[in-house]
Amino acid sequence: MYAIIQSGGKQYKVANGDSISVDKLSAEVGDKISFDVLMTSGDNGIKAGMPFVDGAKVTGEIIKHYKDKKLTIFRYKPKIHVRKKQGHRQPYTLVKITDIVL
């Protein structure tokens, strides 16, 4: 059994016990959160929502907040001495899926 959920404008395929990294959520570590379910698949077939499946619910627990590895952005224009170096670390939240209710 699996479900397609939505978080932060992105879609994720999850099953019970999976751990996923989503864009940073404002909840604290250890909090329970629920996600919008777009599609489910189980023993009784596939259910697709318009846009969400009625009665379906995916819950998860926040494990930790962390930052991804650093990306280096370098802007350069030749011959006119324009150089700009910048770094970025995207914040993420690690979520463990605890329950899928169809």
Secondary structure, 3 states (H helix, E strand, C coil): CEEEEEECCEEEEECCCCEEEEECCCCCCCCEEEEEEEEEEECCEEEECCCCCCCCEEEEEEEEEEECCCEEEEEEECCCCEEEEEEECCEEEEEEEEEEEC
